[in-house]
Amino acid sequence: MLEVLFKTLVSLGLLAVGAAYAGGWRRLRAAGYAAPRWRFALYVLGLATIGAALLSPLDALAAERFSAHMGQHLLLTMVAAPLLVLGNPLPLVLWGVPAGARRALGTTLRRGAPLRTALSALTLLPVAGILHVTTVWVWHLPFMYDAAAEHELVHAVEHATFFSTAILFWWPIAQPAPRLHPRPHAGFQILYLLLATAQNTALGMLLAVPERAYYPYYVRTAAVLGISAVDDQLLGAGLMWSGGHMYLLPILLVLWGLARERVV
């Protein structure tokens, strides 16, 4: 029952924010202030990635295999979150909702408003990084991971915290509206991403090198399925390990932007 409710809420949420973004994009385009088409494409791709992670057969497979569960996390944090942030969603979604709702939501993002103040604090480059990395490591503690696998409500909370802190993590890199801070120096952005790569690699190694199964829930399900829990965990660790190299792409983009500035 909870699973059906969760998937229904996710589906409705994706449709709502997708429709609002599209409406805002059309309205701003008609007024001569259209966002670039590539932002629209990345935003839609980000929503599709959330759907692939939470609404596709991958979600059912995650209840049986550690590696599939890990795949869900990587899709949410390292694909969907950066794509949505690059879509610069807040102004377009605001312009896509009715005027009354736009005024009410816009008030919460004005200078000095509590929500804007909190968002400003949470998107500081070191704060966002520490918050997201801590969330990732805490949820990979065996008792936490097992609780998420065994209880649908805990699983939903796990996904929500992974995704929300990933949005905060990518904010200092993509710098969407509202502009809460000056753009960090490229060197700090690169160091930030390198440290994220290192922690991803470290977690992957911790899960892989001892070659032992850490999660009792997946040991039990592996026995029922007739597969090796250790091999399944090694596959998940490999996904985590290799996923860390995805941070190299934004590093290259930061370097490219820095080179362009120097040429100009």
MIDOSE-1310 file (N, C-alpha, C; in nm, 2 decimals, decimal comma, always signed):
residues 264
mlev	+0,08/-0,12/+0,00/+0,00/+0,00/+0,00/+0,09/+0,13/+0,00; +0,19/+0,13/+0,09/+0,28/+0,24/+0,09/+0,35/+0,26/-0,04; +0,39/+0,15/-0,10/+0,47/+0,15/-0,22/+0,38/+0,22/-0,33; +0,26/+0,18/-0,34/+0,16/+0,23/-0,44/+0,15/+0,38/-0,42
lfkt	+0,13/+0,42/-0,29/+0,11/+0,56/-0,26/+0,23/+0,64/-0,29; +0,35/+0,59/-0,26/+0,48/+0,66/-0,29/+0,49/+0,68/-0,44; +0,47/+0,57/-0,52/+0,48/+0,58/-0,66/+0,38/+0,68/-0,72; +0,26/+0,68/-0,67/+0,16/+0,77/-0,71/+0,20/+0,92/-0,69
lvsl	+0,25/+0,94/-0,57/+0,30/+1,08/-0,53/+0,42/+1,12/-0,62; +0,51/+1,03/-0,64/+0,62/+1,06/-0,73/+0,58/+1,09/-0,87; +0,49/+1,01/-0,92/+0,43/+1,03/-1,06/+0,36/+1,17/-1,07; +0,28/+1,20/-0,97/+0,21/+1,32/-0,98/+0,30/+1,44/-0,96
glla	+0,40/+1,42/-0,87/+0,50/+1,53/-0,85/+0,58/+1,56/-0,98; +0,62/+1,45/-1,05/+0,70/+1,47/-1,17/+0,61/+1,54/-1,28; +0,49/+1,50/-1,29/+0,40/+1,56/-1,39/+0,38/+1,71/-1,35; +0,36/+1,74/-1,22/+0,33/+1,87/-1,18/+0,45/+1,97/-1,21
vgaa	+0,57/+1,93/-1,17/+0,68/+2,02/-1,19/+0,72/+2,02/-1,33; +0,70/+1,91/-1,41/+0,73/+1,91/-1,55/+0,64/+2,01/-1,62; +0,51/+2,00/-1,59/+0,41/+2,09/-1,66/+0,44/+2,24/-1,62; +0,47/+2,26/-1,49/+0,50/+2,40/-1,45/+0,62/+2,45/-1,52
yagg	+0,72/+2,37/-1,53/+0,85/+2,42/-1,60/+0,82/+2,45/-1,75; +0,75/+2,36/-1,81/+0,71/+2,38/-1,96/+0,63/+2,50/-1,97; +0,53/+2,52/-1,88/+0,45/+2,64/-1,89/+0,53/+2,77/-1,87; +0,62/+2,77/-1,77/+0,71/+2,88/-1,75/+0,80/+2,91/-1,87
wrrl	+0,85/+2,80/-1,93/+0,94/+2,82/-2,04/+0,87/+2,88/-2,16; +0,74/+2,84/-2,18/+0,66/+2,90/-2,29/+0,63/+3,04/-2,26; +0,59/+3,07/-2,14/+0,55/+3,21/-2,10/+0,67/+3,30/-2,12; +0,79/+3,26/-2,07/+0,91/+3,35/-2,08/+0,95/+3,36/-2,23
raag	+0,94/+3,25/-2,30/+0,97/+3,26/-2,44/+0,88/+3,36/-2,52; +0,76/+3,35/-2,49/+0,66/+3,45/-2,55/+0,70/+3,59/-2,52; +0,75/+3,61/-2,40/+0,79/+3,75/-2,35/+0,93/+3,79/-2,40; +1,00/+3,70/-2,47/+1,13/+3,73/-2,51/+1,24/+3,70/-2,42
yaap	+1,21/+3,62/-2,31/+1,31/+3,58/-2,21/+1,33/+3,43/-2,20; +1,32/+3,36/-2,31/+1,33/+3,22/-2,30/+1,46/+3,17/-2,26; +1,46/+3,06/-2,17/+1,58/+3,00/-2,13/+1,63/+2,92/-2,25; +1,76/+2,89/-2,26/+1,81/+2,81/-2,37/+1,75/+2,67/-2,38
rwrf	+1,73/+2,62/-2,50/+1,67/+2,49/-2,52/+1,74/+2,38/-2,45; +1,87/+2,39/-2,43/+1,95/+2,29/-2,37/+1,91/+2,27/-2,22; +1,87/+2,38/-2,16/+1,83/+2,37/-2,02/+1,70/+2,30/-2,01; +1,61/+2,32/-2,10/+1,48/+2,25/-2,11/+1,51/+2,10/-2,13
alyv	+1,60/+2,07/-2,22/+1,62/+1,93/-2,25/+1,68/+1,86/-2,13; +1,78/+1,93/-2,06/+1,84/+1,87/-1,94/+1,74/+1,85/-1,83; +1,65/+1,94/-1,81/+1,55/+1,93/-1,70/+1,46/+1,81/-1,73; +1,41/+1,80/-1,85/+1,32/+1,68/-1,89/+1,40/+1,55/-1,87
lgla	+1,53/+1,55/-1,91/+1,61/+1,43/-1,89/+1,62/+1,40/-1,74; +1,64/+1,50/-1,66/+1,65/+1,48/-1,52/+1,52/+1,42/-1,46; +1,41/+1,47/-1,50/+1,28/+1,41/-1,45/+1,26/+1,27/-1,50; +1,31/+1,24/-1,62/+1,30/+1,11/-1,68/+1,39/+1,01/-1,60
tiga	+1,50/+1,06/-1,55/+1,59/+0,98/-1,47/+1,53/+0,95/-1,34; +1,46/+1,04/-1,28/+1,40/+1,01/-1,15/+1,29/+0,90/-1,17; +1,22/+0,91/-1,28/+1,12/+0,81/-1,32/+1,18/+0,67/-1,34; +1,30/+0,67/-1,40/+1,37/+0,55/-1,43/+1,42/+0,48/-1,30
alls	+1,46/+0,57/-1,20/+1,51/+0,52/-1,07/+1,40/+0,47/-0,98; +1,29/+0,54/-0,98/+1,18/+0,51/-0,88/+1,06/+0,44/-0,93; +1,03/+0,45/-1,06/+0,90/+0,40/-1,11/+0,92/+0,29/-1,21; +1,04/+0,26/-1,25/+1,07/+0,15/-1,34/+1,08/+0,01/-1,27
plda	+1,10/-0,10/-1,34/+1,13/-0,22/-1,27/+1,26/-0,22/-1,19; +1,34/-0,12/-1,21/+1,46/-0,11/-1,12/+1,42/-0,10/-0,97; +1,31/-0,04/-0,94/+1,27/-0,02/-0,80/+1,24/-0,16/-0,74; +1,17/-0,25/-0,81/+1,14/-0,38/-0,76/+1,27/-0,46/-0,75
laae	+1,36/-0,45/-0,85/+1,48/-0,52/-0,84/+1,57/-0,47/-0,72; +1,56/-0,35/-0,69/+1,64/-0,30/-0,57/+1,60/-0,36/-0,44; +1,48/-0,42/-0,44/+1,43/-0,49/-0,32/+1,50/-0,63/-0,31; +1,56/-0,67/-0,42/+1,62/-0,81/-0,42/+1,77/-0,80/-0,43
rfsa	+1,82/-0,70/-0,49/+1,97/-0,70/-0,51/+2,03/-0,56/-0,46; +2,14/-0,58/-0,39/+2,21/-0,46/-0,34/+2,26/-0,37/-0,46; +2,31/-0,44/-0,56/+2,36/-0,36/-0,68/+2,25/-0,28/-0,74; +2,13/-0,33/-0,75/+2,02/-0,25/-0,81/+1,99/-0,13/-0,72
hmgq	+1,99/-0,15/-0,59/+1,96/-0,04/-0,49/+2,07/+0,06/-0,51; +2,20/+0,02/-0,52/+2,30/+0,12/-0,54/+2,28/+0,20/-0,67; +2,24/+0,12/-0,78/+2,21/+0,19/-0,90/+2,10/+0,30/-0,89; +2,00/+0,27/-0,81/+1,90/+0,38/-0,78/+1,96/+0,50/-0,73
hlll	+2,05/+0,48/-0,63/+2,11/+0,60/-0,56/+2,19/+0,68/-0,66; +2,27/+0,61/-0,74/+2,36/+0,68/-0,83/+2,28/+0,76/-0,94; +2,17/+0,70/-0,98/+2,08/+0,77/-1,08/+2,02/+0,90/-1,01; +1,98/+0,89/-0,89/+1,92/+1,01/-0,82/+2,02/+1,11/-0,79
tmva	+2,14/+1,07/-0,74/+2,24/+1,17/-0,69/+2,34/+1,22/-0,80; +2,37/+1,14/-0,89/+2,48/+1,18/-0,99/+2,43/+1,20/-1,13; +2,30/+1,17/-1,15/+2,25/+1,20/-1,29/+2,13/+1,30/-1,27; +2,02/+1,25/-1,20/+1,90/+1,34/-1,20/+1,93/+1,47/-1,13
apll	+1,99/+1,47/-1,01/+2,01/+1,60/-0,94/+2,09/+1,70/-1,02; +2,21/+1,67/-1,08/+2,28/+1,77/-1,16/+2,20/+1,82/-1,28; +2,13/+1,72/-1,34/+2,05/+1,76/-1,46/+1,94/+1,86/-1,43; +1,87/+1,84/-1,32/+1,77/+1,93/-1,28/+1,82/+2,06/-1,24
vlgn	+1,93/+2,07/-1,17/+1,99/+2,19/-1,12/+2,04/+2,27/-1,25; +2,10/+2,20/-1,34/+2,14/+2,27/-1,47/+2,02/+2,32/-1,55; +1,90/+2,27/-1,52/+1,78/+2,32/-1,59/+1,73/+2,45/-1,53; +1,80/+2,50/-1,42/+1,76/+2,63/-1,36/+1,61/+2,63/-1,33
plpl	+1,56/+2,54/-1,25/+1,42/+2,52/-1,24/+1,34/+2,62/-1,17; +1,39/+2,69/-1,07/+1,30/+2,77/-0,98/+1,24/+2,89/-1,06; +1,31/+2,97/-1,14/+1,24/+3,07/-1,21/+1,14/+3,03/-1,31; +1,17/+2,91/-1,38/+1,08/+2,87/-1,48/+0,95/+2,80/-1,42
vlwg	+0,97/+2,73/-1,31/+0,86/+2,67/-1,24/+0,77/+2,78/-1,19; +0,83/+2,89/-1,13/+0,75/+3,00/-1,08/+0,67/+3,06/-1,18; +0,72/+3,08/-1,30/+0,65/+3,15/-1,41/+0,55/+3,05/-1,47; +0,55/+2,92/-1,44/+0,46/+2,83/-1,49/+0,34/+2,80/-1,40
vpag	+0,34/+2,86/-1,28/+0,22/+2,84/-1,19/+0,14/+2,96/-1,19; +0,01/+2,95/-1,15/-0,08/+3,07/-1,14/-0,02/+3,19/-1,07; -0,07/+3,31/-1,10/-0,01/+3,43/-1,04/-0,01/+3,43/-0,89; -0,12/+3,38/-0,83/-0,13/+3,38/-0,69/-0,02/+3,29/-0,62
arra	-0,01/+3,17/-0,68/+0,09/+3,08/-0,63/+0,23/+3,14/-0,65; +0,25/+3,20/-0,76/+0,38/+3,26/-0,79/+0,42/+3,36/-0,69; +0,33/+3,45/-0,66/+0,36/+3,55/-0,56/+0,39/+3,49/-0,42; +0,31/+3,39/-0,39/+0,33/+3,33/-0,25/+0,47/+3,26/-0,25
lgtt	+0,50/+3,18/-0,36/+0,63/+3,11/-0,36/+0,74/+3,21/-0,37; +0,72/+3,32/-0,45/+0,83/+3,42/-0,47/+0,86/+3,49/-0,34; +0,76/+3,51/-0,25/+0,79/+3,57/-0,13/+0,88/+3,49/-0,04; +0,88/+3,36/-0,05/+0,96/+3,28/+0,03/+1,11/+3,28/-0,01
lrrg	+1,13/+3,34/-0,13/+1,27/+3,34/-0,19/+1,33/+3,48/-0,19; +1,25/+3,58/-0,14/+1,30/+3,72/-0,13/+1,42/+3,73/-0,03; +1,50/+3,83/-0,05/+1,61/+3,85/+0,04/+1,56/+3,86/+0,19; +1,62/+3,79/+0,28/+1,58/+3,80/+0,42/+1,47/+3,70/+0,46
aplr	+1,41/+3,64/+0,36/+1,31/+3,54/+0,39/+1,37/+3,41/+0,45; +1,31/+3,35/+0,55/+1,37/+3,23/+0,62/+1,41/+3,12/+0,52; +1,33/+3,09/+0,42/+1,36/+2,98/+0,33/+1,49/+3,02/+0,25; +1,50/+3,14/+0,20/+1,62/+3,19/+0,13/+1,74/+3,19/+0,22
tals	+1,72/+3,23/+0,34/+1,84/+3,23/+0,43/+1,89/+3,09/+0,46; +1,79/+2,99/+0,48/+1,83/+2,85/+0,50/+1,90/+2,80/+0,38; +1,84/+2,82/+0,26/+1,90/+2,77/+0,14/+2,03/+2,83/+0,11; +2,05/+2,96/+0,15/+2,18/+3,02/+0,13/+2,29/+2,95/+0,22
altl	+2,25/+2,91/+0,34/+2,34/+2,85/+0,43/+2,38/+2,71/+0,38; +2,27/+2,64/+0,34/+2,29/+2,50/+0,30/+2,36/+2,48/+0,17; +2,37/+2,58/+0,08/+2,43/+2,57/-0,05/+2,57/+2,63/-0,05; +2,62/+2,67/+0,07/+2,77/+2,71/+0,07/+2,85/+2,59/+0,03
lpva	+2,95/+2,61/-0,04/+3,03/+2,50/-0,10/+3,07/+2,39/+0,00; +3,14/+2,43/+0,11/+3,18/+2,32/+0,20/+3,06/+2,26/+0,28; +2,96/+2,34/+0,31/+2,84/+2,29/+0,39/+2,77/+2,19/+0,30; +2,74/+2,22/+0,18/+2,66/+2,13/+0,09/+2,74/+2,00/+0,07
gilh	+2,87/+2,01/+0,05/+2,95/+1,88/+0,03/+2,95/+1,79/+0,15; +2,97/+1,85/+0,27/+2,97/+1,77/+0,39/+2,84/+1,71/+0,42; +2,73/+1,79/+0,40/+2,60/+1,74/+0,43/+2,56/+1,62/+0,34; +2,60/+1,63/+0,21/+2,56/+1,52/+0,12/+2,65/+1,40/+0,14
vttv	+2,78/+1,42/+0,16/+2,87/+1,30/+0,19/+2,83/+1,23/+0,32; +2,80/+1,31/+0,42/+2,76/+1,25/+0,55/+2,63/+1,17/+0,53; +2,54/+1,22/+0,45/+2,41/+1,15/+0,42/+2,44/+1,01/+0,35; +2,53/+1,02/+0,25/+2,56/+0,89/+0,18/+2,62/+0,79/+0,27
wvwh	+2,72/+0,83/+0,35/+2,79/+0,73/+0,44/+2,70/+0,68/+0,55; +2,61/+0,77/+0,61/+2,53/+0,72/+0,72/+2,43/+0,62/+0,66; +2,37/+0,64/+0,54/+2,27/+0,55/+0,49/+2,34/+0,42/+0,45; +2,47/+0,41/+0,43/+2,53/+0,29/+0,40/+2,58/+0,21/+0,52
lpfm	+2,55/+0,26/+0,64/+2,57/+0,17/+0,76/+2,47/+0,06/+0,75; +2,52/-0,06/+0,78/+2,43/-0,18/+0,76/+2,29/-0,17/+0,82; +2,28/-0,12/+0,94/+2,15/-0,12/+1,00/+2,06/-0,02/+0,93; +2,12/+0,09/+0,88/+2,04/+0,19/+0,81/+2,00/+0,14/+0,67
ydaa	+2,09/+0,08/+0,60/+2,06/+0,02/+0,47/+1,96/-0,09/+0,47; +1,97/-0,18/+0,57/+1,87/-0,28/+0,59/+1,73/-0,23/+0,62; +1,73/-0,13/+0,71/+1,60/-0,07/+0,74/+1,53/-0,01/+0,62; +1,61/+0,06/+0,53/+1,55/+0,11/+0,41/+1,50/+0,00/+0,31
aehe	+1,58/-0,11/+0,31/+1,54/-0,22/+0,22/+1,42/-0,29/+0,27; +1,40/-0,30/+0,40/+1,29/-0,37/+0,46/+1,16/-0,30/+0,48; +1,17/-0,16/+0,49/+1,05/-0,08/+0,52/+1,04/+0,03/+0,42; +0,92/+0,03/+0,35/+0,90/+0,12/+0,24/+0,91/+0,26/+0,28
lvha	+0,85/+0,30/+0,40/+0,86/+0,44/+0,44/+1,00/+0,48/+0,46; +1,08/+0,40/+0,53/+1,22/+0,43/+0,55/+1,29/+0,44/+0,41; +1,26/+0,36/+0,32/+1,32/+0,36/+0,18/+1,28/+0,49/+0,12; +1,16/+0,54/+0,13/+1,12/+0,67/+0,07/+1,20/+0,79/+0,14
veha	+1,22/+0,78/+0,27/+1,30/+0,88/+0,34/+1,44/+0,88/+0,29; +1,50/+0,76/+0,27/+1,63/+0,74/+0,22/+1,65/+0,81/+0,08; +1,56/+0,78/-0,01/+1,56/+0,84/-0,14/+1,55/+0,99/-0,13; +1,46/+1,04/-0,05/+1,44/+1,19/-0,04/+1,56/+1,26/+0,02
tffs	+1,63/+1,20/+0,11/+1,75/+1,26/+0,17/+1,86/+1,25/+0,07; +1,88/+1,14/+0,00/+1,98/+1,13/-0,10/+1,96/+1,24/-0,20; +1,84/+1,25/-0,26/+1,81/+1,34/-0,37/+1,82/+1,49/-0,32; +1,77/+1,52/-0,21/+1,77/+1,66/-0,16/+1,91/+1,71/-0,13
tail	+1,99/+1,63/-0,07/+2,12/+1,67/-0,04/+2,21/+1,67/-0,16; +2,17/+1,59/-0,26/+2,25/+1,59/-0,39/+2,22/+1,72/-0,46; +2,09/+1,77/-0,46/+2,06/+1,90/-0,51/+2,14/+2,01/-0,45; +2,16/+2,01/-0,32/+2,24/+2,10/-0,25/+2,39/+2,09/-0,29
fwwp	+2,43/+1,96/-0,30/+2,57/+1,94/-0,34/+2,60/+2,01/-0,48; +2,51/+1,99/-0,57/+2,54/+2,04/-0,71/+2,52/+2,19/-0,72; +2,45/+2,25/-0,63/+2,42/+2,39/-0,64/+2,54/+2,48/-0,65; +2,65/+2,47/-0,57/+2,76/+2,56/-0,59/+2,84/+2,54/-0,72
iaqp	+2,81/+2,42/-0,79/+2,88/+2,40/-0,92/+2,79/+2,46/-1,03; +2,66/+2,43/-1,03/+2,58/+2,47/-1,14/+2,53/+2,62/-1,13; +2,52/+2,67/-1,00/+2,48/+2,80/-0,97/+2,35/+2,84/-1,04; +2,24/+2,77/-1,00/+2,11/+2,81/-1,06/+2,05/+2,93/-0,98
aprl	+1,95/+2,98/-1,03/+1,88/+3,09/-0,96/+1,80/+3,04/-0,85; +1,78/+3,11/-0,74/+1,84/+3,25/-0,72/+1,99/+3,24/-0,68; +2,06/+3,35/-0,73/+2,20/+3,35/-0,70/+2,23/+3,39/-0,56; +2,26/+3,28/-0,48/+2,27/+3,30/-0,34/+2,41/+3,34/-0,29
hprp	+2,51/+3,31/-0,38/+2,65/+3,34/-0,34/+2,72/+3,37/-0,47; +2,83/+3,45/-0,46/+2,92/+3,46/-0,58/+2,97/+3,33/-0,62; +3,00/+3,31/-0,75/+3,05/+3,19/-0,80/+3,18/+3,15/-0,73; +3,20/+3,03/-0,67/+3,32/+3,00/-0,61/+3,44/+3,00/-0,71
hagf	+3,56/+3,02/-0,67/+3,68/+3,02/-0,75/+3,68/+2,88/-0,81; +3,72/+2,87/-0,94/+3,73/+2,74/-1,01/+3,82/+2,64/-0,94; +3,92/+2,69/-0,87/+4,01/+2,60/-0,80/+3,93/+2,53/-0,68; +3,85/+2,61/-0,61/+3,77/+2,55/-0,50/+3,67/+2,45/-0,56
qily	+3,61/+2,48/-0,67/+3,51/+2,39/-0,73/+3,58/+2,26/-0,77; +3,69/+2,27/-0,83/+3,76/+2,14/-0,87/+3,80/+2,06/-0,74; +3,85/+2,13/-0,64/+3,89/+2,06/-0,52/+3,77/+1,99/-0,46; +3,66/+2,06/-0,45/+3,53/+2,01/-0,40/+3,49/+1,88/-0,48
llla	+3,50/+1,88/-0,61/+3,46/+1,77/-0,69/+3,57/+1,65/-0,67; +3,69/+1,68/-0,66/+3,79/+1,58/-0,64/+3,77/+1,51/-0,50; +3,74/+1,59/-0,40/+3,71/+1,52/-0,27/+3,59/+1,44/-0,28; +3,49/+1,48/-0,36/+3,37/+1,39/-0,38/+3,41/+1,26/-0,45
taqn	+3,50/+1,27/-0,55/+3,54/+1,15/-0,62/+3,62/+1,06/-0,52; +3,70/+1,12/-0,43/+3,78/+1,04/-0,34/+3,69/+0,96/-0,24; +3,58/+1,03/-0,19/+3,49/+0,96/-0,10/+3,41/+0,85/-0,16; +3,37/+0,88/-0,29/+3,30/+0,77/-0,36/+3,39/+0,65/-0,38
talg	+3,51/+0,67/-0,42/+3,61/+0,56/-0,44/+3,63/+0,49/-0,31; +3,65/+0,57/-0,20/+3,67/+0,51/-0,07/+3,55/+0,42/-0,02; +3,43/+0,46/-0,04/+3,32/+0,38/-0,01/+3,31/+0,26/-0,09; +3,34/+0,27/-0,22/+3,34/+0,16/-0,31/+3,44/+0,05/-0,27
mlla	+3,56/+0,10/-0,23/+3,66/+0,01/-0,18/+3,63/-0,06/-0,05; +3,56/+0,02/+0,04/+3,52/-0,04/+0,17/+3,42/-0,15/+0,15; +3,34/-0,14/+0,05/+3,24/-0,24/+0,02/+3,29/-0,36/-0,06; +3,40/-0,33/-0,13/+3,45/-0,44/-0,22/+3,57/-0,52/-0,17
vper	+3,67/-0,45/-0,11/+3,80/-0,51/-0,08/+3,79/-0,62/+0,02; +3,71/-0,61/+0,13/+3,71/-0,72/+0,22/+3,64/-0,85/+0,17; +3,56/-0,83/+0,06/+3,49/-0,95/+0,00/+3,41/-1,02/+0,10; +3,33/-0,95/+0,17/+3,23/-1,00/+0,26/+3,10/-0,92/+0,25
ayyp	+2,99/-0,99/+0,28/+2,86/-0,93/+0,27/+2,83/-0,85/+0,40; +2,80/-0,73/+0,39/+2,77/-0,64/+0,51/+2,63/-0,64/+0,55; +2,54/-0,67/+0,45/+2,40/-0,63/+0,47/+2,31/-0,76/+0,49; +2,27/-0,79/+0,61/+2,19/-0,92/+0,63/+2,07/-0,93/+0,54
yyvr	+2,00/-0,82/+0,52/+1,88/-0,83/+0,43/+1,91/-0,89/+0,30; +2,02/-0,84/+0,24/+2,06/-0,89/+0,10/+2,12/-1,02/+0,11; +2,18/-1,06/+0,22/+2,23/-1,20/+0,23/+2,11/-1,30/+0,23; +2,00/-1,26/+0,30/+1,88/-1,34/+0,30/+1,82/-1,35/+0,16
taav	+1,80/-1,23/+0,09/+1,74/-1,24/-0,04/+1,83/-1,31/-0,14; +1,96/-1,30/-0,13/+2,05/-1,37/-0,22/+2,03/-1,52/-0,21; +2,01/-1,56/-0,08/+2,00/-1,71/-0,06/+1,87/-1,76/-0,12; +1,76/-1,68/-0,12/+1,64/-1,71/-0,18/+1,65/-1,72/-0,33
lgis	+1,72/-1,62/-0,39/+1,74/-1,61/-0,53/+1,84/-1,71/-0,59; +1,92/-1,76/-0,50/+2,03/-1,85/-0,54/+2,15/-1,78/-0,60; +2,18/-1,66/-0,56/+2,29/-1,59/-0,61/+2,39/-1,56/-0,49; +2,50/-1,51/-0,52/+2,60/-1,48/-0,42/+2,58/-1,34/-0,37
avdd	+2,56/-1,32/-0,24/+2,55/-1,19/-0,18/+2,68/-1,11/-0,19; +2,79/-1,18/-0,18/+2,92/-1,11/-0,19/+2,94/-1,06/-0,34; +2,91/-1,14/-0,44/+2,92/-1,09/-0,58/+2,83/-0,98/-0,61; +2,71/-0,98/-0,55/+2,61/-0,87/-0,57/+2,66/-0,75/-0,51
qllg	+2,72/-0,76/-0,39/+2,77/-0,64/-0,32/+2,90/-0,59/-0,40; +2,98/-0,68/-0,45/+3,09/-0,63/-0,53/+3,05/-0,56/-0,65; +2,94/-0,60/-0,72/+2,89/-0,53/-0,83/+2,84/-0,39/-0,79; +2,77/-0,38/-0,68/+2,73/-0,25/-0,63/+2,84/-0,16/-0,59
aglm	+2,95/-0,22/-0,53/+3,07/-0,14/-0,50/+3,13/-0,09/-0,62; +3,14/-0,18/-0,73/+3,19/-0,13/-0,85/+3,12/-0,02/-0,92; +2,99/-0,02/-0,90/+2,91/+0,09/-0,95/+2,94/+0,22/-0,88; +2,95/+0,21/-0,74/+2,99/+0,32/-0,66/+3,13/+0,37/-0,70
wsgg	+3,22/+0,28/-0,71/+3,36/+0,32/-0,74/+3,37/+0,38/-0,88; +3,31/+0,32/-0,98/+3,32/+0,38/-1,12/+3,23/+0,51/-1,13; +3,12/+0,51/-1,05/+3,04/+0,63/-1,05/+3,11/+0,76/-1,01; +3,21/+0,74/-0,92/+3,29/+0,85/-0,88/+3,36/+0,92/-0,99
hmyl	+3,39/+0,85/-1,10/+3,46/+0,91/-1,21/+3,36/+1,00/-1,29; +3,23/+1,00/-1,26/+3,14/+1,09/-1,33/+3,17/+1,24/-1,29; +3,24/+1,25/-1,17/+3,27/+1,39/-1,13/+3,38/+1,45/-1,22; +3,45/+1,37/-1,30/+3,55/+1,42/-1,39/+3,49/+1,51/-1,50
lpil	+3,36/+1,48/-1,54/+3,30/+1,56/-1,64/+3,28/+1,70/-1,59; +3,22/+1,73/-1,48/+3,20/+1,87/-1,43/+3,34/+1,93/-1,41; +3,44/+1,86/-1,37/+3,57/+1,91/-1,35/+3,63/+1,96/-1,49; +3,61/+1,88/-1,59/+3,65/+1,93/-1,72/+3,57/+2,05/-1,77
lvlw	+3,44/+2,06/-1,74/+3,36/+2,17/-1,78/+3,41/+2,30/-1,70; +3,45/+2,28/-1,57/+3,50/+2,40/-1,50/+3,63/+2,44/-1,56; +3,72/+2,35/-1,59/+3,84/+2,39/-1,66/+3,82/+2,45/-1,79; +3,72/+2,40/-1,87/+3,69/+2,46/-2,00/+3,64/+2,61/-1,98
glar	+3,56/+2,63/-1,88/+3,51/+2,77/-1,85/+3,62/+2,86/-1,81; +3,71/+2,81/-1,73/+3,83/+2,88/-1,69/+3,92/+2,92/-1,81; +3,94/+2,82/-1,89/+4,02/+2,85/-2,01/+3,96/+2,96/-2,10; +3,83/+2,95/-2,12/+3,76/+3,05/-2,20/+3,77/+3,19/-2,14
ervv	+3,76/+3,20/-2,01/+3,77/+3,33/-1,95/+3,91/+3,39/-1,97; +4,01/+3,30/-1,96/+4,15/+3,35/-1,98/+4,18/+3,39/-2,13; +4,11/+3,32/-2,22/+4,13/+3,35/-2,36/+4,07/+3,49/-2,39; +3,95/+3,51/-2,33/+3,88/+3,64/-2,35/+3,95/+3,75/-2,28
